[in-house]
Amino acid sequence: MTSPYTLYGAPVSLFTGKARSYLRKQGIDFVEVSPGSDRYLNYIVPTVGRWIIPVMETPDGRIIQDGADIIDHFEKGDGQPLRRMSVYPESPVLLAISHLFEIFGGEGLMRPAMHYRWNFDRENLDFLRSEFALVAPPAASAEEGERVFLHNSGRMRKATVKFGATPETAPLIEQAFHQWLDLFNAHLAHHPYLLGGQPTIGDFGLMAAMWAHLFRDPVPQSLVKAHAPRVGRWVERMTTSELYAHEYDAETDMISDNDVPETLKSMMRHVAEEWLPEITAHYEHANQWLADRPDLVAGTNGKDNPASRNIGEAVFEWRGTRIATVVQPYRFWLLQRLHDDLAAAEPSDQTRVRQLFRDTDVEALLDLRTIRRVDRVDHLEVWGPVTDD
């Protein structure tokens, strides 16, 4: 019998949710192991170069870090897919939409994810204390578990501010999240998944924030169940390989790329309002940061710490107020996936994608570029070589 895959992650982890959902949906045999385990601390961290989850260890000992790379391991294999169904649509239009929501789920929903987790201590704190104890070493005492929680709580509360969740922005975040739930709930009235009859990379990207932070944590869970029950059902559907779609026809088709539902277009417009100003400001910051470092060595991140994920903060206007958020090259790497797949499409399909993105106010995302590409080498984000483009 083949040994199962090992997923190093945690129930409380945002990014683990993306990978775990995929593995469950595809019926892949895996075991989830705490990042407090000896194997993770003494082998995985030195191999990856930083403490980060999720990480996958394959039965043959290969180490894969990041949800997107874990998914692509099974999608592409070694020339032979290792999954039941592809989560990348063949249609360039549907693929572009799916990439859009993959990015938005993991990055664009970060502000409500952090706000609803860390700014409601009266309701959430006991739950979070219990959850974060799960990332401590298995034999840890209650006191050691509490130290782990306090360390992570302090670190994450600082990150919450860096992602723009402050007392001043709290009402706007809640307003925006209610709008998101309304739009997604309306779309799910007729479609079990983002693009119809089966999940795509967009669904798994959305599961990053929508599972650990925005469904399992007490405050947003009650909000989702009371305000957007179909979204709650979608979250549950995304955690099982069973059909779990009682309210839909037994055979539900994928949507047509020639007839994208208005409910989905409305969700795309929400992405434009909610995230386009932020990511645009991040690209402007990154390009100035790179221009100030003409001698930056390719294959490095340009920082003293090779594991660092941040290159400063960008200021932008969001919902009528100016805020600052941390700039992370990982976001550019994710968006390159959309750009690269679109560039590989036929010109006529590129035109159709652009028209849809123009109609839904997100076309500008298709033209955002850093002056040097972001690569992932040895599990780290690094800058690529200078090019003439």
C-alpha positions as CSV (number, residue, x, y, z in Angstrom):
1,M,0.0,0.0,0.0
2,T,1.4,3.4,-1.0
3,S,2.1,5.8,1.9
4,P,-0.2,8.8,2.0
5,Y,0.8,12.3,1.4
6,T,1.6,14.4,4.4
7,L,0.2,17.9,4.7
8,Y,1.8,20.1,7.3
9,G,-0.8,22.6,8.2
10,A,-3.4,23.6,10.8
11,P,-7.2,24.0,11.0
12,V,-6.7,27.6,12.0
13,S,-4.4,28.4,8.9
14,L,-5.8,30.4,6.1
15,F,-3.6,29.1,3.4
16,T,-3.8,25.5,4.5
17,G,-7.5,25.6,3.7
18,K,-6.9,26.0,0.0
19,A,-4.7,22.9,-0.2
20,R,-6.8,20.8,2.2
21,S,-10.0,21.5,0.3
22,Y,-8.3,20.4,-3.0
23,L,-7.0,17.1,-1.5
24,R,-10.4,16.3,0.0
25,K,-12.3,17.1,-3.2
26,Q,-9.9,15.0,-5.3
27,G,-10.1,12.1,-2.9
28,I,-6.3,12.1,-2.4
29,D,-5.1,10.0,0.5
30,F,-3.3,12.3,2.9
31,V,-2.5,12.9,6.6
32,E,-2.4,16.3,8.1
33,V,0.4,16.9,10.6
34,S,0.9,19.8,13.0
35,P,3.7,22.2,12.3
36,G,4.6,21.6,15.9
37,S,5.8,18.1,15.1
38,D,9.5,17.2,15.2
39,R,9.5,16.3,11.5
40,Y,8.2,19.8,10.6
41,L,10.5,21.7,12.9
42,N,13.7,19.8,12.4
43,Y,13.4,18.9,8.7
44,I,10.7,20.8,6.9
45,V,11.6,24.3,8.2
46,P,15.4,23.9,7.3
47,T,14.5,22.5,3.9
48,V,11.9,25.2,3.1
49,G,14.0,28.0,4.6
50,R,11.2,29.5,6.8
51,W,8.4,28.6,9.1
52,I,5.4,28.6,6.7
53,I,2.4,26.4,6.0
54,P,1.1,24.6,4.1
55,V,3.8,22.2,3.1
56,M,3.3,18.9,1.4
57,E,5.7,15.9,1.7
58,T,5.1,13.4,-1.0
59,P,5.4,9.6,-0.5
60,D,8.8,9.7,-2.3
61,G,10.1,12.5,0.0
62,R,9.5,15.5,-2.3
63,I,8.8,18.8,-0.4
64,I,6.3,21.2,-1.9
65,Q,5.5,24.5,-0.2
66,D,2.5,26.8,-1.1
67,G,-1.1,25.8,-1.9
68,A,-0.8,26.7,-5.6
69,D,2.3,24.6,-6.0
70,I,0.7,21.7,-4.1
71,I,-2.3,21.8,-6.4
72,D,-0.2,22.0,-9.5
73,H,1.7,18.9,-8.3
74,F,-1.4,16.9,-8.7
75,E,-2.7,18.7,-11.7
76,K,0.5,18.2,-13.7
77,G,2.3,15.4,-12.0
78,D,5.4,14.2,-13.8
79,G,3.6,14.5,-17.1
80,Q,0.7,12.4,-15.7
81,P,-2.1,14.1,-13.7
82,L,-2.7,12.7,-10.3
83,R,-6.2,13.9,-9.7
84,R,-9.9,13.0,-10.6
85,M,-10.7,16.2,-12.4
86,S,-8.8,19.2,-13.6
87,V,-9.5,22.4,-11.7
88,Y,-8.2,24.6,-14.5
89,P,-11.0,25.2,-17.1
90,E,-10.1,24.7,-20.8
91,S,-11.9,27.8,-21.8
92,P,-9.5,30.8,-21.6
93,V,-12.4,33.0,-20.4
94,L,-13.4,30.7,-17.6
95,L,-9.7,30.1,-16.7
96,A,-9.2,33.8,-16.4
97,I,-12.2,34.2,-14.1
98,S,-11.0,31.3,-12.1
99,H,-7.6,32.8,-11.6
100,L,-9.1,36.1,-10.7
101,F,-11.0,34.5,-7.8
102,E,-8.0,32.3,-6.8
103,I,-6.1,35.6,-6.2
104,F,-9.0,37.4,-4.6
105,G,-9.8,34.6,-2.2
106,G,-6.3,34.3,-0.8
107,E,-5.3,38.0,-1.0
108,G,-8.4,40.2,-1.6
109,L,-10.3,38.8,1.4
110,M,-7.3,39.1,3.7
111,R,-8.7,42.3,5.4
112,P,-12.0,40.8,6.5
113,A,-10.3,37.5,7.4
114,M,-7.9,39.3,9.8
115,H,-10.6,41.7,11.1
116,Y,-13.1,39.1,12.0
117,R,-10.5,36.9,13.7
118,W,-8.6,39.4,15.8
119,N,-11.0,42.2,16.6
120,F,-13.7,40.2,18.4
121,D,-11.9,38.9,21.5
122,R,-15.0,38.5,23.6
123,E,-16.5,36.0,21.1
124,N,-13.5,34.5,19.5
125,L,-10.7,34.3,22.1
126,D,-11.4,31.0,23.7
127,F,-11.8,29.3,20.3
128,L,-8.6,30.8,19.0
129,R,-6.7,29.9,22.2
130,S,-7.8,26.3,21.7
131,E,-7.0,26.3,17.9
132,F,-3.5,27.8,18.2
133,A,-2.6,25.2,20.8
134,L,-2.8,22.7,17.9
135,V,0.4,24.2,16.3
136,A,2.4,23.5,19.5
137,P,4.5,20.3,19.8
138,P,2.1,17.4,20.5
139,A,3.6,16.8,24.0
140,A,3.4,20.5,25.0
141,S,2.0,21.4,28.4
142,A,-0.9,23.7,28.8
143,E,1.5,26.5,29.7
144,E,3.6,25.9,26.6
145,G,0.4,25.9,24.5
146,E,-0.5,29.2,26.0
147,R,2.9,30.6,25.1
148,V,2.4,29.5,21.5
149,F,-0.9,31.2,21.4
150,L,0.4,34.4,22.9
151,H,3.3,34.5,20.4
152,N,1.1,33.9,17.4
153,S,-1.6,36.2,18.7
154,G,0.9,39.0,19.1
155,R,2.4,38.4,15.6
156,M,-1.0,38.1,13.9
157,R,-2.5,41.2,15.6
158,K,0.4,43.2,14.2
159,A,-0.2,41.7,10.8
160,T,-3.9,42.6,11.0
161,V,-3.0,46.2,11.1
162,K,-0.6,45.8,8.2
163,F,-3.4,44.3,6.1
164,G,-5.5,47.4,6.8
165,A,-7.8,46.2,9.5
166,T,-7.9,49.0,12.1
167,P,-10.6,50.5,14.3
168,E,-11.0,53.2,11.7
169,T,-11.6,50.8,8.8
170,A,-13.7,48.3,10.8
171,P,-17.1,49.6,9.7
172,L,-16.0,49.6,6.0
173,I,-14.6,46.1,6.3
174,E,-17.9,44.8,7.7
175,Q,-19.9,46.7,5.0
176,A,-17.7,45.2,2.3
177,F,-17.9,41.7,3.7
178,H,-21.7,41.9,3.9
179,Q,-21.7,42.9,0.2
180,W,-19.5,40.0,-0.7
181,L,-21.7,37.6,1.1
182,D,-24.8,39.0,-0.6
183,L,-23.3,38.7,-4.1
184,F,-21.8,35.2,-3.5
185,N,-25.0,33.9,-1.9
186,A,-27.1,35.2,-4.9
187,H,-24.7,33.4,-7.3
188,L,-25.0,30.2,-5.4
189,A,-28.7,30.2,-5.8
190,H,-28.2,28.6,-9.2
191,H,-24.6,27.3,-9.2
192,P,-23.1,24.9,-6.7
193,Y,-19.6,26.2,-7.5
194,L,-18.1,29.4,-8.8
195,L,-18.3,28.3,-12.5
196,G,-21.1,25.8,-12.3
197,G,-21.0,22.1,-11.9
198,Q,-17.6,21.5,-10.5
199,P,-15.0,23.4,-8.5
200,T,-12.1,25.2,-10.2
201,I,-9.0,26.9,-8.9
202,G,-11.1,29.9,-8.1
203,D,-13.2,28.0,-5.6
204,F,-10.1,26.6,-3.9
205,G,-8.6,30.1,-3.8
206,L,-11.7,31.4,-2.1
207,M,-11.6,28.6,0.4
208,A,-8.3,30.1,1.8
209,A,-10.1,32.9,3.6
210,M,-13.6,31.5,3.6
211,W,-12.8,28.3,5.5
212,A,-10.4,28.9,8.5
213,H,-11.1,32.6,9.2
214,L,-14.5,33.4,7.8
215,F,-16.4,30.2,8.5
216,R,-14.8,28.4,11.4
217,D,-14.2,31.4,13.6
218,P,-17.2,32.1,15.8
219,V,-18.2,35.7,14.8
220,P,-18.0,35.3,11.0
221,Q,-19.5,31.8,11.1
222,S,-22.7,33.1,12.8
223,L,-22.8,35.9,10.2
224,V,-22.4,33.6,7.3
225,K,-25.0,31.1,8.6
226,A,-27.6,33.8,9.4
227,H,-26.9,36.2,6.4
228,A,-25.7,34.0,3.6
229,P,-26.6,30.3,4.2
230,R,-25.8,29.2,0.6
231,V,-22.2,30.4,1.2
232,G,-22.1,28.3,4.3
233,R,-23.3,25.3,2.3
234,W,-20.7,26.0,-0.4
235,V,-18.0,26.0,2.3
236,E,-19.2,22.6,3.6
237,R,-19.4,21.3,0.0
238,M,-15.8,22.3,-0.6
239,T,-14.7,20.2,2.3
240,T,-15.9,16.8,1.1
241,S,-15.5,14.6,-2.0
242,E,-19.3,13.8,-1.8
243,L,-21.7,15.6,-4.1
244,Y,-23.4,17.4,-1.2
245,A,-25.5,19.5,-3.5
246,H,-29.1,18.6,-2.6
247,E,-30.5,21.9,-3.8
248,Y,-29.2,21.6,-7.4
249,D,-30.0,19.3,-10.3
250,A,-28.1,16.0,-10.2
251,E,-26.2,17.0,-13.4
252,T,-25.2,20.7,-13.3
253,D,-23.2,22.0,-16.2
254,M,-20.4,24.4,-16.2
255,I,-21.4,28.0,-17.1
256,S,-21.0,29.0,-20.8
257,D,-18.1,31.3,-21.5
258,N,-20.4,33.1,-24.0
259,D,-23.0,33.7,-21.3
260,V,-21.4,34.5,-18.0
261,P,-24.1,35.0,-15.4
262,E,-24.8,38.5,-14.2
263,T,-24.4,37.2,-10.6
264,L,-20.8,36.3,-11.4
265,K,-20.2,39.6,-13.2
266,S,-21.4,41.4,-10.1
267,M,-18.9,39.4,-8.0
268,M,-16.1,40.5,-10.4
269,R,-17.2,44.1,-10.0
270,H,-16.9,43.6,-6.3
271,V,-13.3,42.5,-6.8
272,A,-12.7,45.7,-8.7
273,E,-14.0,47.9,-6.0
274,E,-12.6,45.9,-3.1
275,W,-9.1,45.0,-4.3
276,L,-8.1,46.8,-7.6
277,P,-6.9,50.0,-5.8
278,E,-4.8,48.1,-3.4
279,I,-3.0,45.8,-5.8
280,T,-2.5,48.7,-8.2
281,A,-0.8,50.6,-5.4
282,H,1.3,47.6,-4.6
283,Y,2.6,47.3,-8.1
284,E,3.5,51.0,-8.2
285,H,5.4,50.6,-4.9
286,A,7.2,47.5,-6.1
287,N,8.3,49.0,-9.3
288,Q,9.7,52.0,-7.5
289,W,11.3,49.7,-5.0
290,L,13.0,47.8,-7.8
291,A,14.0,50.9,-9.6
292,D,15.8,52.0,-6.5
293,R,17.8,48.8,-6.5
294,P,19.2,48.4,-10.1
295,D,21.9,46.1,-8.8
296,L,19.6,43.7,-7.1
297,V,20.9,40.2,-7.8
298,A,18.5,37.9,-9.8
299,G,17.4,34.9,-7.7
300,T,17.3,36.9,-4.5
301,N,14.5,38.8,-2.8
302,G,16.6,41.9,-2.3
303,K,16.3,41.8,1.5
304,D,18.9,40.9,4.2
305,N,16.6,38.0,5.2
306,P,16.1,35.6,2.3
307,A,12.9,34.4,3.9
308,S,11.3,37.8,4.2
309,R,7.9,38.2,2.4
310,N,7.5,42.0,2.6
311,I,9.0,45.0,0.7
312,G,7.3,47.8,2.6
313,E,3.8,49.4,2.6
314,A,1.7,51.1,-0.1
315,V,-0.9,53.8,0.6
316,F,-4.1,54.0,-1.5
317,E,-7.7,55.1,-1.2
318,W,-10.2,52.4,-0.4
319,R,-13.9,53.0,0.1
320,G,-13.3,56.7,0.5
321,T,-10.5,56.5,3.1
322,R,-6.7,56.3,2.8
323,I,-5.1,53.2,4.2
324,A,-1.7,51.5,4.0
325,T,-1.1,47.8,3.6
326,V,2.0,45.6,3.4
327,V,3.4,44.8,-0.1
328,Q,4.2,41.1,-0.7
329,P,5.8,39.9,-4.0
330,Y,3.8,36.6,-3.6
331,R,0.8,38.4,-4.8
332,F,2.6,39.4,-8.0
333,W,3.6,35.8,-8.5
334,L,-0.1,34.7,-8.2
335,L,-1.2,37.3,-10.7
336,Q,1.5,36.2,-13.2
337,R,-0.3,32.9,-13.4
338,L,-3.3,34.7,-14.9
339,H,-1.1,36.8,-17.2
340,D,0.8,33.8,-18.4
341,D,-2.2,31.7,-19.2
342,L,-3.9,34.6,-21.0
343,A,-0.8,35.2,-23.1
344,A,-0.8,31.6,-24.2
345,A,-4.4,31.9,-25.4
346,E,-5.5,32.6,-29.0
347,P,-5.8,36.3,-29.9
348,S,-9.5,35.9,-30.2
349,D,-9.8,34.4,-26.8
350,Q,-7.6,37.2,-25.3
351,T,-10.0,39.7,-26.8
352,R,-13.0,37.9,-25.2
353,V,-11.3,37.9,-21.8
354,R,-10.4,41.6,-22.1
355,Q,-14.0,42.5,-23.0
356,L,-15.4,40.6,-20.1
357,F,-12.9,42.1,-17.7
358,R,-13.5,45.5,-19.1
359,D,-17.3,45.1,-18.7
360,T,-16.7,44.2,-15.0
361,D,-14.2,46.9,-14.3
362,V,-11.2,44.6,-13.6
363,E,-9.4,44.9,-17.0
364,A,-6.6,46.9,-15.3
365,L,-5.5,43.7,-13.6
366,L,-4.5,42.3,-16.9
367,D,-2.0,45.0,-17.5
368,L,-0.3,45.2,-14.1
369,R,3.4,44.2,-14.3
370,T,6.5,44.4,-12.1
371,I,9.6,45.5,-14.0
372,R,11.1,42.2,-12.9
373,R,9.2,38.9,-12.7
374,V,8.7,37.1,-9.4
375,D,10.0,33.6,-9.4
376,R,9.7,30.9,-6.8
377,V,13.0,29.1,-6.3
378,D,13.6,26.6,-3.5
379,H,10.3,27.5,-1.9
380,L,11.0,31.3,-1.7
381,E,9.8,34.2,-3.7
382,V,12.7,35.9,-5.6
383,W,13.1,38.4,-8.3
384,G,13.9,37.3,-11.8
385,P,16.6,38.7,-14.1
386,V,16.3,42.1,-15.7
387,T,14.8,41.9,-19.2
388,D,14.5,44.2,-22.2
389,D,10.7,44.1,-22.2
